[in-house]
Amino acid sequence: MMKRLGYILLLCAVFSACKDKGSFVIEGQFKNASPGSKVYLFGLQKDHQTPLDSTVFSENGDFKFTHSTPAVDFFRISSGHSEYMIIAKNGDQIKINADLADKTLAYSISGAMEADKLEELNKVKNQYMGKISEIQKKFDDAVTAQPDKRDVIMAQLKPAYIQEINGLNKAVLKFAQDNTTSLASFYAVNLLNPAEFEKEMVDYADKIKSNFNDNAAVTEFLVRMAKLKSIQVGQAAPDFTINGIDGKPIKLSDFKGKYVMLDFWASWCVPCRNENPNVVKAYNAFKDKNFTILGISLDKDAAAWKSAVIADKLTWAQGSDLKDFDSPTAKLYAIEAIPSSFIVDPSGKIIAKNLRGEELDAFLSKTLR
């Protein structure tokens, strides 16, 4: 019996087969941590974080958390103003190292498959964030030395800044596309701006739809992407009925046979009001070429809406549910920010989205010949 027990213990030591599969362990060491100060473990649920545990730093900046999770999920380690993302599942033994004095929040993580993938992503991010920080410092130093030349300095450094931002976005997107079986890829794709990478995010959702069935954040993302997929360029524009500014109902299908731009805006939206002169210009230039606009206001205040229509000289059809972002029409078109717009062709198909200023003028000039 003793020999048998010894054999089992040997197997445990060699193959780590006796790990506690009912929980995960996070062991960390943070430089510049004040001994006895607090460090927290948070769970991340959709758009909020839930405190799960806390402990204090040792003299060496060490700490340890043991927690359980129903499925692989996101967690966050927090101390003071520093926060670090963790992905873990039961059975993982994760090690994290960071420096609380590092304003870039760089950190290393290892010890499990998801942790290793997250470390891979962090290295990609840090490569670009370091260069972006250098450009920012160069800008700050130059402006401090010559404050009267701020605009000139910005113009000089902006191309390099944009180049690094574009490089970062491209690298993050590639990581997400190459690692669709890892939850780290979901974290990566959510670092991207949805307004710029909507199509890529919809395509990514199709690739992961059955990979993380137990994760609430992924499930919510998939639902949102399914809605966006139905309003991509090339899809039939969903029909709707909305009350016009005169109280009479307006249907999108009433505009069939014409090019129509659905313009989602509101009287209280400063970027919308700033864009309205460009929209007026486009309308006046192309209204005689089988083109019109249907304004859809996300106002709640009918008087403010009507006043803005008059002030901005919006002479085309206007409709509103007067329910802000709870508008059924806004939800149908997955509107999360305004201004937003869709151009629908005479057959009822979406042919462009979110074109503004010169882009809108160029598209209409090319399309409405």
RAGIUR-V810061 format. One record per residue. RES is the residue in one letter. PHI is phi in radians with two decimals (none if undefined). PSI is psi in whole degrees, -180 to 180 (none if undefined). D_LAST is the distance of its C-alpha to the last C-alpha in Angstrom with 1 decimal. Layout:
RES;PHI;PSI;D_LAST + RES;PHI;PSI;D_LAST
This chain:
M;none;-42;89.9 + M;-1.15;-38;89.8 + K;-1.13;-41;88.6 + R;-1.08;-44;85.8 + L;-1.10;-42;84.7 + G;-1.08;-38;84.7 + Y;-1.12;-42;82.5 + I;-1.11;-44;79.9 + L;-1.12;-36;80.0 + L;-1.13;-43;79.5 + L;-1.06;-41;76.4 + C;-1.06;-42;75.0 + A;-1.20;-39;75.5 + V;-1.37;-43;74.0 + F;-1.84;2;71.0 + S;0.89;36;70.4 + A;-1.37;-9;70.6 + C;-1.81;22;72.3 + K;-1.10;152;69.6 + D;-1.31;109;69.1 + K;-1.44;-2;66.2 + G;-1.62;2;66.2 + S;-2.77;169;64.8 + F;-2.09;159;63.2 + V;-2.15;134;64.6 + I;-2.06;118;63.0 + E;-1.97;127;65.2 + G;-2.25;158;64.0 + Q;-2.44;118;65.2 + F;-1.97;126;63.6 + K;-1.25;153;64.6 + N;1.04;27;65.3 + A;-1.56;139;66.0 + S;-1.41;121;68.8 + P;-0.93;132;71.5 + G;1.54;-11;71.9 + S;-1.37;160;68.4 + K;-1.44;147;66.2 + V;-2.33;139;63.5 + Y;-2.10;151;61.6 + L;-1.98;125;60.0 + F;-2.04;146;57.0 + G;-1.67;145;55.3 + L;-1.90;116;51.5 + Q;-2.12;108;50.2 + K;0.95;-113;46.5 + D;-1.77;11;46.0 + H;-2.40;161;49.6 + Q;-2.01;145;52.7 + T;-2.00;125;56.1 + P;-1.15;130;59.3 + L;-1.95;-36;61.3 + D;-2.87;162;64.1 + S;-2.60;156;65.4 + T;-2.66;-173;68.0 + V;-2.14;154;69.3 + F;-1.26;143;69.1 + S;-1.36;-177;72.3 + E;-1.07;-29;73.8 + N;-1.67;6;71.6 + G;1.40;20;68.4 + D;-1.53;155;68.6 + F;-2.75;167;67.6 + K;-2.64;138;67.2 + F;-2.20;142;65.5 + T;-2.20;125;66.2 + H;-2.60;163;63.9 + S;-2.07;157;62.7 + T;-2.54;142;59.3 + P;-1.11;-31;58.4 + A;-2.71;171;55.7 + V;-0.98;134;54.1 + D;-2.72;174;52.5 + F;-1.62;141;51.6 + F;-2.43;164;54.3 + R;-2.38;132;54.6 + I;-1.67;131;57.5 + S;-2.36;136;57.8 + S;-2.57;119;60.2 + G;1.06;-125;59.7 + H;-1.67;6;56.1 + S;-1.76;133;55.7 + E;-2.35;142;54.0 + Y;-2.38;129;53.7 + M;-1.34;140;51.8 + I;-2.29;143;53.9 + I;-2.09;128;53.1 + A;-2.58;157;56.3 + K;-2.42;163;57.8 + N;-0.99;138;61.5 + G;1.73;-17;63.5 + D;-1.28;145;61.6 + Q;-2.20;98;63.7 + I;-1.77;140;61.3 + K;-2.06;135;62.1 + I;-2.30;136;60.1 + N;-2.25;137;60.8 + A;-2.69;170;59.3 + D;-2.16;114;60.2 + L;-1.15;-14;59.9 + A;-1.52;-8;59.7 + D;-1.45;110;56.5 + K;-1.23;-17;53.6 + T;-1.38;-9;51.1 + L;1.06;30;52.7 + A;-1.19;145;53.0 + Y;-2.71;159;55.3 + S;-2.01;148;56.5 + I;-2.55;143;57.0 + S;-2.78;175;58.7 + G;1.95;-7;60.9 + A;-2.76;163;58.6 + M;-1.00;-50;55.5 + E;-1.16;-36;53.1 + A;-1.10;-42;54.8 + D;-1.14;-39;54.4 + K;-1.16;-40;50.7 + L;-1.12;-39;50.3 + E;-1.09;-40;52.2 + E;-1.07;-44;49.8 + L;-1.13;-43;46.8 + N;-1.07;-38;48.7 + K;-1.11;-40;49.3 + V;-1.10;-48;45.6 + K;-1.07;-47;44.9 + N;-1.11;-33;47.9 + Q;-1.01;-46;46.8 + Y;-1.42;-38;43.6 + M;-1.10;-33;45.1 + G;-1.10;-44;47.8 + K;-1.18;-39;45.3 + I;-1.13;-39;43.3 + S;-1.13;-38;46.6 + E;-1.10;-42;47.6 + I;-1.14;-42;44.4 + Q;-1.08;-42;45.0 + K;-1.15;-40;48.6 + K;-1.08;-40;47.6 + F;-1.12;-49;45.3 + D;-1.05;-44;48.1 + D;-1.13;-42;50.7 + A;-1.17;-40;48.6 + V;-1.20;-37;47.7 + T;-1.07;-40;51.4 + A;-1.31;-35;52.4 + Q;-2.39;73;49.8 + P;-1.05;-26;48.4 + D;-1.32;-9;46.9 + K;-1.96;27;44.5 + R;-0.97;-48;43.1 + D;-1.14;-39;39.4 + V;-1.14;-44;40.0 + I;-1.10;-41;41.8 + M;-1.09;-43;39.1 + A;-1.09;-36;36.4 + Q;-1.22;-39;38.7 + L;-1.62;-16;39.5 + K;-1.04;-43;36.2 + P;-1.01;-42;34.7 + A;-1.17;-38;37.9 + Y;-1.11;-48;38.0 + I;-1.11;-38;34.4 + Q;-1.04;-43;35.3 + E;-1.23;-38;38.3 + I;-1.09;-45;36.6 + N;-1.12;-39;33.9 + G;-1.12;-42;36.8 + L;-1.07;-49;38.7 + N;-1.05;-42;35.8 + K;-1.12;-42;35.3 + A;-1.19;-41;39.0 + V;-1.13;-43;39.5 + L;-1.10;-43;36.7 + K;-1.08;-42;38.2 + F;-1.04;-46;41.6 + A;-1.07;-44;40.3 + Q;-1.21;-30;38.7 + D;-1.53;-9;41.9 + N;-2.32;47;44.4 + T;-1.22;-11;43.2 + T;-1.59;-2;46.8 + S;-1.89;138;47.9 + L;-1.15;-20;47.5 + A;-1.07;-29;46.9 + S;-1.18;-34;43.5 + F;-1.18;-41;42.7 + Y;-1.06;-43;43.9 + A;-1.09;-48;41.8 + V;-1.16;-25;38.5 + N;-1.44;-3;39.3 + L;-1.42;-14;39.5 + L;-1.48;155;35.7 + N;-1.38;116;33.3 + P;-1.02;-31;31.7 + A;-1.15;-30;28.6 + E;-1.65;-27;28.0 + F;-2.16;35;29.6 + E;-1.06;-49;28.8 + K;-1.07;-44;27.7 + E;-1.11;-37;30.7 + M;-1.23;-37;33.0 + V;-1.13;-44;31.9 + D;-1.09;-41;32.5 + Y;-1.08;-41;35.8 + A;-1.03;-39;36.8 + D;-1.09;-32;36.5 + K;-1.38;-24;38.9 + I;-1.93;7;41.6 + K;-0.99;-26;41.5 + S;-2.03;14;45.1 + N;-1.53;-30;46.6 + F;-2.33;60;47.8 + N;-1.11;-24;48.5 + D;-1.65;3;51.2 + N;-1.76;119;49.2 + A;-1.11;-39;48.0 + A;-1.14;-40;45.5 + V;-1.16;-42;43.9 + T;-1.04;-45;43.9 + E;-1.10;-42;42.1 + F;-1.06;-44;39.5 + L;-1.12;-38;38.9 + V;-1.11;-45;38.4 + R;-1.12;-41;35.9 + M;-1.21;-32;34.0 + A;-1.11;-38;34.0 + K;-1.16;-43;32.3 + L;-1.14;-34;29.7 + K;-1.06;-34;29.2 + S;-1.30;-11;28.1 + I;-2.14;27;25.2 + Q;-1.35;160;23.9 + V;-0.98;131;20.3 + G;1.81;-17;20.2 + Q;-1.53;157;22.7 + A;-1.25;130;22.5 + A;-1.17;125;22.5 + P;-1.05;133;26.0 + D;-1.32;155;26.4 + F;-2.77;163;28.4 + T;-2.17;134;29.9 + I;-2.45;150;30.4 + N;-1.31;130;32.1 + G;-1.33;173;29.9 + I;-1.15;-20;31.1 + D;-1.64;5;32.8 + G;1.58;-10;34.6 + K;-1.51;144;32.7 + P;-1.20;143;31.3 + I;-2.14;133;27.6 + K;-1.95;143;26.4 + L;-1.08;-37;23.3 + S;-1.11;-17;23.3 + D;-1.14;-21;22.8 + F;-1.68;5;19.2 + K;-1.03;139;18.5 + G;1.73;-8;15.6 + K;-2.19;156;13.5 + Y;-1.37;127;12.1 + V;-2.33;135;15.1 + M;-1.77;120;16.5 + L;-1.48;114;20.3 + D;-1.94;103;21.9 + F;-1.50;123;25.5 + W;-2.69;-175;27.5 + A;-2.83;154;30.9 + S;-1.12;-30;32.6 + W;-1.51;-5;35.0 + C;-1.57;106;32.6 + V;-1.05;-47;32.5 + P;-1.04;-34;29.6 + C;-1.14;-46;27.5 + R;-1.14;-36;28.5 + N;-1.20;-30;27.7 + E;-1.43;-22;24.2 + N;-0.96;-39;23.6 + P;-1.03;-35;22.7 + N;-1.20;-37;19.8 + V;-1.19;-41;18.7 + V;-1.05;-44;19.3 + K;-1.06;-44;17.2 + A;-1.12;-42;14.1 + Y;-1.07;-49;14.8 + N;-1.13;-32;15.2 + A;-1.33;-29;12.1 + F;-2.15;4;9.8 + K;-1.12;-21;12.3 + D;-1.64;10;11.1 + K;-2.07;43;7.8 + N;1.11;33;10.1 + F;-2.17;140;11.1 + T;-2.58;179;14.8 + I;-2.29;143;17.6 + L;-2.08;109;21.0 + G;-1.40;134;23.5 + I;-2.17;106;26.5 + S;-1.54;139;29.5 + L;-1.73;25;32.3 + D;-1.22;160;34.7 + K;-1.89;-29;38.1 + D;-1.66;109;38.9 + A;-1.08;-38;37.1 + A;-1.14;-42;38.1 + A;-1.14;-40;36.7 + W;-1.06;-52;33.4 + K;-1.12;-37;33.1 + S;-1.12;-41;34.3 + A;-1.18;-37;31.6 + V;-1.04;-43;28.9 + I;-1.23;-47;30.2 + A;-1.07;-39;30.9 + D;-1.60;1;27.5 + K;1.04;49;25.7 + L;-1.59;95;23.9 + T;-1.60;2;22.9 + W;-1.59;178;21.2 + A;-1.08;140;23.3 + Q;-2.27;138;25.9 + G;-2.43;158;28.3 + S;-2.81;145;31.2 + D;-1.56;-8;34.2 + L;0.96;42;36.1 + K;-2.31;22;37.5 + D;0.98;-140;36.1 + F;-1.34;-5;35.4 + D;-1.47;2;37.5 + S;-0.99;128;34.7 + P;-0.99;-36;34.3 + T;-1.20;-42;30.5 + A;-1.11;-41;30.6 + K;-1.17;-37;33.0 + L;-1.06;-34;30.8 + Y;-1.78;16;28.0 + A;0.91;44;30.7 + I;-1.37;119;30.1 + E;-2.03;-11;32.6 + A;-2.70;152;31.2 + I;-2.27;153;28.8 + P;-1.28;145;26.3 + S;-2.36;147;24.5 + S;-2.59;155;21.1 + F;-2.37;136;19.2 + I;-1.85;126;15.6 + V;-1.98;133;15.9 + D;-1.47;175;13.4 + P;-1.01;-24;14.1 + S;-1.47;-7;16.9 + G;1.68;14;18.6 + K;-1.71;139;18.2 + I;-1.26;127;18.2 + I;-2.08;-8;15.4 + A;-2.88;158;16.4 + K;-2.45;142;19.4 + N;0.91;47;20.8 + L;-1.61;135;18.1 + R;-2.38;157;19.2 + G;0.93;-128;18.9 + E;-1.12;-33;16.9 + E;-1.10;-42;16.1 + L;-1.12;-46;14.4 + D;-1.07;-43;12.4 + A;-1.13;-41;11.5 + F;-1.15;-45;10.6 + L;-1.17;-38;8.3 + S;-1.09;-39;6.6 + K;-1.29;-37;6.4 + T;-1.48;-39;5.9 + L;-1.72;70;3.8 + R;-1.53;none;0.0
